[in-house]
Amino acid sequence: MEDPLKPTDTNDPEYFHKVVDCQFACPAHTPVPEYIRLIAQERYTDAYMINWESNVFPGVLGRTCDRPCEPACRRGRVEEEPVAICRLKRVAADFKGDVKGLMPGAGPKNGKKIALIGGGPASLTVARDLAPLGYEMHLFDAQEKGGGFMRSEIPTFRLPVEVLDEEVNYVLDMGVHAHFNTYVDSLQSVLDKDYDAVFVGCGAPRGRDLPNLPGRTEAGANIHIGLDWLASVAFDHIKSIGKRVIVLGGGNTAMDCCRTSRRLGGEDVKVIVRSPFEDMKASPWEKEDAIHEGIPILDNHVPKEFVHKDGKLVGMTFEKVEAQYDKDGKRSLVPTGEDLVHVACDDVLIAIGQENSFPWIEKSTGVRFTSWGTPIINDDETFQSTNKKVFFGGDAAFGPANIITAVAHGHKAAVSIDMYCRGLDPEVGRPDPHVTLVSQKMGIHEWSYDSIPVTDKREAVPLVDLEQALKSKTLEVELGFDAETAFVQAERCLNCDAQTVFTESACIECDACTDICPTSCISFVENAEEPELRQNLLVPADNAEQDLYVSGELPTGKVMVKDEDVCLHCGLCAERCPTAAWDMQKFYYTMAKAAPVLVEAAE
Amino acid sequence: MSYIKPKFRHPRLPANRLGFTVADYDGAISTLCAGCGHDSISAAIRNACFESSIPPHRIAKVSGIGCSSKMPTYFLGKSHGFNSVHGRMPSVATGASLANRDLTYIGVSGDGDTASIGMGQFIHLIRRNVNMTYIVANNGCYGLTKGQDSATADLGSVAKGGAVNPFEGIDLASLAILQGASFVARSFSGDKGQLEPLIRAAMAHKGFAFIDVVSPCVTFNNHVGSTKSYTETREHLDAMPLDFVPMRDEITTQYAEGTTQNVTLHDGSVIHLHKADSSYRTDDRRAAMDSVQQADEDGRILTGLLFLDPDSQDLNQSLNLATRPLNELGKDELCPGSKVLKSINEGLR
């Protein structure tokens, strides 16, 4: 035995954090199980505030989040479907009471001024975190209202304006000086003013085009860049589209474009994408929503030409391809040799990606860029650029991502800005996450949470009638869960934050835990090197992404090894333990923020 | 307290030859004290039946009264079971075994159920060599009535209340060897590595197979001064490890010469007994008695397969009974009619 595993250091908060798969996967590390339990207890306001502290836009995200938490959810490994985390978040937002009084206000002025360029989720998060500390926040945005892409790119039938306004205003109401309808065309001019730091959260605003495709110029009047078109729709500058629409692209923007087209007069709307259906970037549920609205998705079609007649677009031709993958999994799209496909249309929306664009940042500012056009940033903790006074976050930092990532950037950048303004190096001595670990024992064999998992299946959110939905640009398609469904769905959560904490000095090696464990997670074996140890367990621990929890040596010379992979957190190991060597302890973790901790773990 | 076990199991649970997972051999959730040795025995029985690929519906569990005798509820939920009167499980087991010789019988009893109230029945079960596995969960006390000394409590063992036991305990394994049992073993609930192959071998054995399992009472007999606590048992354990290889499996493992003794059972299964530098012989009844006595004198708890006669005659053979279960015999076979009676009578004239 050359290198047996060392006992797991559970004092490192990242160990237990990783066990809470959903929270670990969330860029902003929202304490998911905690708020889901509160929803089951009908404590919607508390559930909302836990969300709000972590992700600032629970109502928005409960409808639009990319949900990195759901593929990570342990429930998806134990049965088929993960917990409906995203839509439960919406439940908290839908049913909450008045939360205004629970929000922090602007702190006593500390004399420092911060400029925020762009009014999207990253900037608003920075404002949320710094305003309570007394910073004077100045937010600049070219749009007439705050929210950035949340407002201009997400159609109102997915995200009602009132929901967005409410959550944007919670931040703006913290004494933020908002300068709307103000396009910043020079970073230098901002730096020349007396701001102590500048945060750039302007997104990745440039939609990709197909400038070299034949006919692009001639038929230009009916060819639109998806991003710009969605924004024009959002601000009512565009109110209609032709009957036959082609949407090029396979991402979520393409899905928003096609569904919006259906509501603006498009009757025959098609999404046409180069890649195979499975490889499309759009979230699976967004593809489903589009198909549900009668929008076919033609995959493996590469655009060749905009066909025009008498200066007017009449259709497009495509080459059919098939995807071939080499041994490294690298994809190439190989033409099938079939005839070109002609698709007639009145309008084309190009939604094939977006990129960063900083024409307004001068060389003189000292802000340098990578060859991909993104700013050179210290790392993904500090978000400090090559000008130490300038910080980036959201899509502006590393290119297009999503709202929850922008929020996470905002939290981290706010910490950096606060440190920088206090004369500290943002790279050194950053604050620790806020962590508590508390036993959930209520009685001899009783826990504070519903420990035995239910077998209810995941349910889809009900939708409004399709015909009605397609008639309105603003009618929200998803109805949200009612309280009863929300309870059942909330109870599906396995409470992965109820950690199985093992105290080896108390263990008498009676095997009670390993005998009772429904998912055979716990083994008492001789220690070994990790690959060997993983094979020696009751069921081999083949999911290498999940850690092993290893104890020190027990009196018989064996060690306790728990494979975290499919632990149900049912607490039976602790119930059957005669010496309380196992205990179920609630692990509450929130990422470090500049603002003081607002919400503690629920009692 | 949780009274149901979650429905979910590990999605990659291995399956046995029949396609069952170990979960198919589970019973209800235990209501015994947390940490009870008996639960480990339940798990060992479950694992043994799974490993040996015995169809759950071909097993019958029989028991008497006591903590031990509650155990059959907690394993093999899809098998037959009979929870009988205190100390009277042997009668039920004998009858069942005669009525249906094709089932695998697992009797679970305790030190009270066997060594006190059931002693009279137990001894005859041995004498008749009923084809069954008989497991005693032996904790040396009456856990169900708050821990009074039982008949197997060791001399000098201190009860939880402080009283020192003035009597010599009954050693059920010695008794079984002396009485002529064809398979006698002893084990420890905390040593599944040994207990599971022993149970598998016992179930494969044709005849009466007895396993005395030291099974600490975590509530009333797990303190300093008790000779049957987890700590005391581990400290004095002298375990003879073994492997069980069923008839259908090829023997692939190689052992160093002189360290392993192989015993072939009636059905062709093989037991490998490992004991470095040992002259222990499982086929010598008198030597087995000696070894157990010697270990006792040395303060060692000798565990493992103590004695085995693989070719003994079980009750069905001794009585020359029908080779098929009664429930498979038709009316004509059970009631051959007056013609046959007449012919018998003719033969006796």
Interface residues (C-beta under 8 A of the other chain):
Chain A: R77 V78 E79 I444 H445 E446 S451 I452 P453 T455 I508 E509 C510 D511 A512 T514 D515 I516 P518 T519 S520 C521 V539 P540 D542 P555 T556 V566 L568 C570 G571 L572 E575 R576 C577 P578 T579
Chain B: M1 S2 I4 K5 P6 K7 F8 R9 H10 P11 R12 L13 P14 V22 I29 S30 C33 A34 G35 C36 G37 D39 S40 S42 A43 S189 G190 K192 P216 V218 T219 N222 Y230 T231 R234
